[in-house]
Amino acid sequence: MQKTILIVDDEETIRQSLGGILVDEGCEILMAESGEQAIKIVEDELPSLVFLDIWLPGMDGLETLKTIKSEYPSVCVIMMSGHGTIETAVKATKLGAFDFIEKPLSLEKVILVVNHALDMLRLEEENKLLRQKLSREYELTGNSFSIAELKEMISLVAPTNAWILIMGENGTGKELVARSIHRQSRRAGKPFIEVNCAAIPEDLIESELFGHERGAFTGATAKKRGKFDLAHEGTIFLDEVADMSLKAQAKILRILQEKKFERVGGTKLIPTDVRVLAATNKDLEKEMEEGRFRQDLFYRLNVIPLKIAPLRERKEDISMLVERFLKEFSVKEGEPEKIMTPEAVAQLMEHNWPGNVRELKNTTERLFIMTPANVIAAVDIPALFREGDQGLPVALEALPDSYKEAKWHFEKRYIEKKLREFDGNISRTAESIGIERSNLHRKIRSYGLDAKSADDA
């Protein structure tokens, strides 16, 4: 990062000596001899760091610090003083100063504090970029009416503390919606804790949700914080909430009502402040009718219901989703970016996608791995589907764990299939799949395919 540092001191010798030290460290130096001048330079140049003397003519250092931090909170300010007190240092820190150093300035101390400040600024910038990346990663993709309506609803309810029930089929993106709500809420800087209710055994549900004290049961060798404890002041996401037992539902209802809990084996009541988001792929009204879900818990959770449409009802989003997935796989695997032709996308749109977006993502990943060319055409897609299976993709679980092995496996099968389609004609096969004829010859040899069946007709 660029290291621009402003030195503010009414003594020229201090400005010059400190400036000399920092120039030797590769910094770009700006100078001011008063608080008023410093504020003007910060406004024009926005330096990374400011060395600011406490005692200045006119506006003193503390007042200058207060103004800078109120207008430009990202600027890091290091206070200097030849006769400072602990009281002054504490006051400067409360006003937002990064550090406080005494005069006469020590070369080692100056370099150390500059390095620490720049490291902090670098981490803040990295965190900012990471948050932006995560924001894009969990962004809802699509321009269909149902997605546009869902995004609008999220923008309305996210800033509130209302509890939300998210409903949708498997693979529609319920966790994506929950994370989007959390990121747009006032709790965004606090924890987002996910609880897969279907995966927790009934005898461990209390320990997982509320934690336990040491010795509470066999195997409890240390104190453990539960999910509600970890989510304090943040958001807890109860995924697949309908898969909890009635006993577990009762315990959840109690903590939602009382907003406090006890750890297993403990006696102390622990207050909790959490926003609750819940999700299910089941019809909760039917579950209640059949006695598998508590009515009182349903009404607690269902303050604001959000319904995610299945992919078969918003097929116009498939093109955008495929484009996004292909870019993600390119970055993930360090491979050149690939695109899909409109004809190929149209073929994907003919499928009903019972696994929804998750199924589409898995299929797109297989296409990315299997297609040698950088353009995925319609002719590439039938190889991914089992005959007589209504277009359902072969499960990714059957692939080798290694990306390299999976690519080798599918490329070999793909070339074999294409050669059969064109009766072993290498020129026509190469033209069809979009690679050079000589390159195809090399692949045929490397995969040990039958040379006779690969001769040009």
C-alpha distance (Angstrom), angle and dihedral (degrees) to the residues before:
residue distance angle dihedral
M1 . . .
Q2 3.81 . .
K3 3.81 111.2 .
T4 3.80 108.0 -146.4
I5 3.80 113.0 164.7
L6 3.80 128.5 -172.2
I7 3.81 117.3 -152.0
V8 3.81 114.4 -157.7
D9 3.83 115.7 -170.1
D10 3.80 133.8 127.1
E11 3.82 91.0 -138.3
E12 3.80 112.2 83.4
T13 3.80 92.8 -157.5
I14 3.82 90.0 59.1
R15 3.80 91.7 47.9
Q16 3.79 92.6 49.5
S17 3.81 97.5 44.1
L18 3.81 94.2 45.6
G19 3.79 90.1 43.6
G20 3.79 90.5 53.0
I21 3.81 91.8 53.4
L22 3.80 92.4 49.6
V23 3.82 95.1 44.8
D24 3.81 88.0 55.6
E25 3.82 87.0 55.2
G26 3.81 91.0 56.1
C27 3.79 97.9 -100.8
E28 3.79 127.7 142.7
I29 3.81 108.9 -127.1
L30 3.81 131.9 -144.3
M31 3.82 122.7 180.0
A32 3.79 137.4 -155.5
E33 3.81 131.6 173.9
S34 3.83 98.2 -159.1
G35 3.79 140.6 36.5
E36 3.79 92.5 -115.4
Q37 3.80 91.8 52.8
A38 3.82 90.7 46.2
I39 3.81 93.0 54.9
K40 3.81 90.4 51.3
I41 3.83 91.6 51.0
V42 3.82 92.0 47.3
E43 3.80 88.8 51.7
D44 3.82 92.4 50.5
E45 3.82 102.0 36.0
L46 3.85 106.6 21.1
P47 3.84 96.1 -149.5
S48 3.80 122.9 -155.1
L49 3.81 93.9 -126.0
V50 3.79 137.8 17.8
F51 3.81 125.0 -157.0
L52 3.81 102.2 -156.9
D53 3.79 127.3 -172.6
I54 3.81 116.9 -139.9
W55 3.80 96.3 -141.7
L56 3.79 111.5 59.3
P57 3.81 131.9 150.9
G58 3.80 113.0 -103.9
M59 3.80 108.9 -3.5
D60 3.80 105.6 31.4
G61 3.80 125.9 -137.5
L62 3.80 97.0 -97.3
E63 3.79 92.6 51.7
T64 3.81 89.9 46.4
L65 3.83 89.6 49.7
K66 3.79 91.1 50.7
T67 3.82 91.7 51.2
I68 3.80 94.6 46.5
K69 3.81 94.6 48.5
S70 3.81 93.2 46.1
E71 3.80 93.0 51.0
Y72 3.83 100.6 30.7
P73 3.83 108.9 23.2
S74 3.82 92.9 170.5
V75 3.83 92.3 64.3
C76 3.81 111.7 99.4
V77 3.84 113.2 -136.7
I78 3.82 125.4 -161.7
M79 3.81 114.6 -167.2
M80 3.83 123.5 -142.2
S81 3.81 130.5 -164.3
G82 3.78 138.0 164.8
H83 3.80 93.4 -154.5
G84 3.77 106.9 21.4
T85 3.76 125.8 154.2
I86 3.78 132.4 -145.5
E87 3.79 87.9 -108.7
T88 3.81 91.0 56.0
A89 3.81 92.2 47.0
V90 3.80 91.5 50.9
K91 3.79 91.5 49.0
A92 3.82 91.2 49.7
T93 3.79 90.9 50.1
K94 3.81 91.4 50.7
L95 3.80 88.9 52.1
G96 3.81 89.6 55.8
A97 3.81 105.9 -91.1
F98 3.81 113.9 156.7
D99 3.81 95.0 -147.3
F100 3.79 143.6 -15.2
I101 3.83 122.6 -133.6
E102 3.78 129.6 -176.0
K103 3.79 130.0 -130.7
P104 2.94 135.9 -89.2
L105 3.77 83.6 62.4
S106 3.79 118.6 -128.5
L107 3.81 115.2 -139.2
E108 3.81 91.7 -141.3
K109 3.81 92.5 47.0
V110 3.83 92.7 50.0
I111 3.81 93.7 49.9
L112 3.80 91.9 45.0
V113 3.80 95.2 50.7
V114 3.83 91.9 45.1
N115 3.79 91.5 52.0
H116 3.80 91.8 47.9
A117 3.81 91.9 48.8
L118 3.81 93.5 47.9
D119 3.80 90.7 47.4
M120 3.79 89.3 53.1
L121 3.81 91.9 48.9
R122 3.80 90.4 47.9
L123 3.82 91.3 52.1
E124 3.79 91.2 48.3
E125 3.81 90.2 51.8
E126 3.82 91.5 48.0
N127 3.81 90.4 49.1
K128 3.78 90.3 49.8
L129 3.81 91.4 51.5
L130 3.80 90.3 45.8
R131 3.79 91.4 51.9
Q132 3.80 89.5 50.1
K133 3.81 90.3 49.3
L134 3.81 91.7 48.8
S135 3.79 89.7 47.0
R136 3.82 89.6 56.1
E137 3.81 91.7 43.4
Y138 3.80 92.4 56.4
E139 3.79 95.3 38.7
L140 3.79 116.3 125.8
T141 3.81 108.9 -115.3
G142 3.79 123.5 -147.2
N143 3.78 145.7 68.2
S144 3.80 98.6 -137.5
F145 3.79 119.3 126.0
S146 3.82 92.5 -110.6
I147 3.82 93.2 52.2
A148 3.81 92.4 44.9
E149 3.81 89.4 50.8
L150 3.82 91.3 47.3
K151 3.82 91.9 50.6
E152 3.81 90.0 50.4
M153 3.80 91.6 50.4
I154 3.81 91.3 49.2
S155 3.81 91.5 51.3
L156 3.82 89.2 52.8
V157 3.80 99.5 45.9
A158 3.83 101.7 32.3
P159 3.85 96.6 77.4
T160 3.83 90.8 53.6
N161 3.81 127.7 76.3
A162 3.81 93.1 -125.1
W163 3.79 118.5 137.3
I164 3.80 112.9 -116.8
L165 3.80 133.6 -155.9
I166 3.81 113.3 -153.0
M167 3.80 115.7 -159.0
G168 3.78 129.4 -171.6
E169 3.78 145.4 117.2
N170 3.80 122.7 -79.7
G171 3.79 111.9 -71.4
T172 3.81 97.4 18.7
G173 3.81 94.1 115.3
K174 3.81 106.8 -100.5
E175 3.81 92.6 155.4
L176 3.82 88.6 49.5
V177 3.81 89.8 56.6
A178 3.81 91.9 46.7
R179 3.80 92.4 51.9
S180 3.80 91.0 45.9
I181 3.82 89.9 53.9
H182 3.81 91.2 49.2
R183 3.82 93.6 48.5
Q184 3.80 91.7 52.1
S185 3.80 94.1 45.0
R186 3.80 131.0 92.1
R187 3.81 86.3 -108.6
A188 3.80 93.8 61.4
G189 3.80 92.5 115.1
K190 3.81 91.7 53.5
P191 3.83 129.7 74.6
F192 3.80 125.0 -65.1
I193 3.81 106.2 -154.1
E194 3.80 119.8 -170.6
V195 3.81 121.3 -155.8
N196 3.80 118.0 -167.4
C197 3.80 96.8 -153.2
A198 3.79 93.2 -171.2
A199 3.81 92.9 56.9
I200 3.83 99.3 53.5
P201 3.82 116.1 90.1
E202 3.80 112.5 -125.9
D203 3.80 93.2 -118.3
L204 3.81 90.8 56.0
I205 3.81 99.6 41.7
E206 3.81 94.5 97.0
S207 3.80 93.2 48.9
E208 3.82 92.2 47.3
L209 3.79 95.3 47.2
F210 3.81 101.8 35.3
G211 3.81 104.7 18.8
H212 3.77 127.3 -131.7
E213 3.77 141.8 -110.9
R214 3.77 123.1 -116.2
G215 3.81 110.7 -82.0
A216 3.80 93.6 14.9
F217 3.81 89.7 130.6
T218 3.79 140.0 -12.1
G219 3.78 108.5 -57.7
A220 3.82 95.4 20.5
T221 3.80 94.5 122.1
A222 3.80 94.8 155.9
K223 3.78 140.3 23.1
K224 3.81 113.2 -87.3
R225 3.79 129.0 -161.4
G226 3.79 114.8 -136.0
K227 3.80 129.5 -136.1
F228 3.82 94.1 -96.7
D229 3.81 89.7 51.2
L230 3.82 91.6 49.6
A231 3.82 91.8 48.0
H232 3.82 94.5 53.1
E233 3.83 110.1 146.3
G234 3.81 88.5 1.6
T235 3.80 136.8 74.5
I236 3.80 130.2 -70.3
F237 3.80 117.3 -158.1
L238 3.81 114.9 -155.7
D239 3.80 102.1 -161.2
E240 3.83 119.3 -164.6
V241 3.80 88.8 7.3
A242 3.82 92.0 170.7
D243 3.81 90.6 65.3
M244 3.80 92.9 67.4
S245 3.79 118.7 105.4
L246 3.80 118.4 -108.7
K247 3.80 88.7 -109.0
A248 3.80 91.4 55.2
Q249 3.81 90.4 45.6
A250 3.80 89.5 56.0
K251 3.80 91.2 53.3
I252 3.81 91.6 48.9
L253 3.81 90.7 49.2
R254 3.79 91.5 52.1
I255 3.80 94.7 53.6
L256 3.81 91.3 45.2
Q257 3.80 90.0 53.4
E258 3.80 99.4 41.8
K259 3.83 98.9 31.7
K260 3.78 90.5 -143.8
F261 3.78 136.6 80.9
E262 3.77 145.6 -177.7
R263 3.78 124.5 -123.8
V264 3.79 114.8 -119.4
G265 3.81 105.3 -86.7
G266 3.80 92.6 14.6
T267 3.78 133.5 108.6
K268 3.80 101.3 -161.9
L269 3.81 118.1 101.3
I270 3.81 109.7 -131.9
P271 3.83 116.7 -157.6
T272 3.78 116.6 -137.5
D273 3.78 132.0 -164.2
V274 3.79 109.2 -165.1
R275 3.76 137.0 147.7
V276 3.79 110.7 -132.8
L277 3.79 123.6 -140.9
A278 3.81 117.2 176.9
A279 3.79 132.2 -172.9
T280 3.78 137.2 -167.8
N281 3.79 140.3 169.6
K282 3.80 91.6 -154.3
D283 3.79 132.5 89.5
L284 3.81 99.5 -106.8
E285 3.79 93.8 -166.9
K286 3.80 89.0 58.1
E287 3.81 90.0 44.3
M288 3.82 89.5 53.5
E289 3.81 92.5 48.3
E290 3.80 89.8 53.4
G291 3.81 92.3 46.7
R292 3.80 97.4 -113.2
F293 3.80 97.7 113.4
R294 3.80 128.9 44.9
Q295 3.78 114.4 -114.9
D296 3.82 93.2 -148.0
L297 3.83 91.1 53.3
F298 3.80 90.5 49.3
Y299 3.79 92.2 55.5
R300 3.82 90.4 46.3
L301 3.78 92.7 53.7
N302 3.79 99.7 35.2
V303 3.81 97.8 71.1
I304 3.80 90.4 123.5
P305 3.82 117.6 12.7
L306 3.81 120.0 -154.4
K307 3.80 120.1 -168.9
I308 3.81 121.4 -160.1
A309 3.79 114.2 -152.6
P310 3.84 117.0 -129.9
L311 3.80 116.5 -110.1
R312 3.83 92.5 -110.0
E313 3.82 87.6 65.8
R314 3.81 94.3 51.6
K315 3.79 104.5 36.5
E316 3.79 90.5 149.4
D317 3.83 86.3 77.0
I318 3.81 93.5 60.8
S319 3.81 94.5 87.0
M320 3.83 93.1 54.6
L321 3.80 92.2 43.9
V322 3.82 93.1 51.0
E323 3.81 91.4 48.3
R324 3.81 90.6 51.4
F325 3.81 94.1 46.5
L326 3.81 92.9 49.3
K327 3.80 90.5 53.2
E328 3.81 91.2 48.1
F329 3.83 92.5 50.6
S330 3.80 90.9 48.1
V331 3.81 90.9 55.8
K332 3.80 93.3 40.9
E333 3.80 95.5 51.6
G334 3.81 98.4 33.2
E335 3.80 89.5 -123.0
P336 3.84 129.8 137.6
E337 3.77 113.6 -84.8
K338 3.79 116.8 -95.7
I339 3.79 131.6 -155.2
M340 3.79 133.2 -157.1
T341 3.79 123.4 -133.4
P342 3.83 119.5 -120.6
E343 3.82 88.6 -114.7
A344 3.81 90.6 56.1
V345 3.81 91.6 48.4
A346 3.80 89.4 49.3
Q347 3.79 88.8 54.2
L348 3.82 90.7 51.9
M349 3.79 88.8 51.0
E350 3.81 89.9 60.8
H351 3.81 89.7 66.8
N352 3.82 118.9 86.7
W353 3.83 95.0 -142.2
P354 3.80 102.5 -143.4
G355 3.82 87.2 -175.5
N356 3.82 89.6 52.6
V357 3.82 120.9 -157.0
R358 3.81 92.8 -12.6
E359 3.81 90.4 57.2
L360 3.80 91.5 46.7
K361 3.81 90.7 51.0
N362 3.81 92.2 50.5
T363 3.82 91.1 48.6
T364 3.80 91.8 48.3
E365 3.80 90.1 51.1
R366 3.80 90.5 53.0
L367 3.80 90.3 50.0
F368 3.80 90.5 49.3
I369 3.81 91.0 52.0
M370 3.77 97.6 40.4
T371 3.79 103.1 44.1
P372 3.84 111.3 82.8
A373 3.80 93.7 -164.9
N374 3.79 123.9 72.9
V375 3.80 90.0 -122.5
I376 3.81 117.9 68.8
A377 3.80 108.1 -149.7
A378 3.79 132.0 -167.3
V379 3.80 90.0 -104.2
D380 3.83 89.3 62.6
I381 3.80 94.7 60.1
P382 3.85 104.9 66.5
A383 3.82 90.3 63.5
L384 3.80 87.9 66.4
F385 3.79 95.4 60.0
R386 3.76 130.7 76.1
E387 3.79 115.7 -124.1
G388 3.78 112.6 -108.0
D389 3.82 92.3 11.1
Q390 3.82 96.0 106.5
G391 3.75 92.3 -110.2
L392 3.81 98.2 -57.6
P393 3.83 112.1 156.3
V394 3.78 119.6 -119.2
A395 3.83 109.0 -100.2
L396 3.79 116.0 -94.4
E397 3.79 88.9 -138.1
A398 3.82 87.5 77.1
L399 3.81 91.5 63.8
P400 3.81 124.0 96.8
D401 3.81 113.9 -97.2
S402 3.80 92.7 -121.4
Y403 3.80 117.1 80.6
K404 3.81 89.8 -146.8
E405 3.81 92.3 52.7
A406 3.80 92.4 45.9
K407 3.78 91.0 50.8
W408 3.83 91.9 48.8
H409 3.81 91.5 47.4
F410 3.80 95.8 50.6
E411 3.78 96.8 38.7
K412 3.80 90.2 55.5
R413 3.82 92.1 49.2
Y414 3.78 90.7 43.9
I415 3.82 94.1 53.3
E416 3.81 91.3 45.4
K417 3.81 89.9 53.1
K418 3.80 93.7 47.0
L419 3.79 92.8 48.5
R420 3.80 89.2 53.3
E421 3.81 90.4 49.5
F422 3.81 91.0 55.5
D423 3.81 96.7 38.1
G424 3.79 92.7 -111.4
N425 3.82 94.3 -54.6
I426 3.82 102.8 149.7
S427 3.81 96.1 -168.1
R428 3.81 93.6 53.0
T429 3.81 91.8 42.2
A430 3.82 91.9 50.7
E431 3.81 91.2 48.7
S432 3.80 91.7 48.6
I433 3.80 96.1 52.2
G434 3.80 94.9 38.9
I435 3.82 103.4 -116.3
E436 3.82 134.1 115.7
R437 3.82 116.9 -87.1
S438 3.83 91.6 -125.9
N439 3.80 89.9 51.2
L440 3.81 90.5 52.2
H441 3.82 89.8 50.0
R442 3.82 89.6 55.1
K443 3.80 92.0 49.0
I444 3.81 91.7 50.0
R445 3.80 89.8 53.4
S446 3.83 94.3 43.8
Y447 3.81 92.2 51.7
G448 3.84 91.6 46.9
L449 3.81 93.8 -123.4
D450 3.79 120.3 170.8
A451 3.83 105.2 -83.0
K452 3.80 92.5 -155.9
S453 3.77 93.5 58.5
A454 3.79 89.2 46.6
D455 3.82 98.2 54.6
D456 3.79 116.9 114.9
A457 3.77 112.8 -97.3
